Amino acid sequence: MQSVEGAIALGTYFEDSYRRLDEVLRNEVNKESKADQFLALVGDAFKTEDALVAGEFVRLGRSSVYALLNQLVAQGKIENVAHGQYRVVKS
């Protein structure tokens, strides 16, 4: 009887682990697609206010847009050419 209970507990553990991993992976895919959608909306050169408008279209809040701008600068996908002005880096 203990072995059956142990097998059930182990099966439940693996199912829960799969669900958590699946959720994390789906969130990462959604973040990437939001960044790509965001970049498609802002154009080659844009201001912070343009980024905030584009963020609304991809359902990002104000602080998330600022975080995304910092992330994209760190990744080398955009560069900050002046205060509040950005340019998309062509690869």
Disulfide bonds with the S-S distance in Angstrom:
none
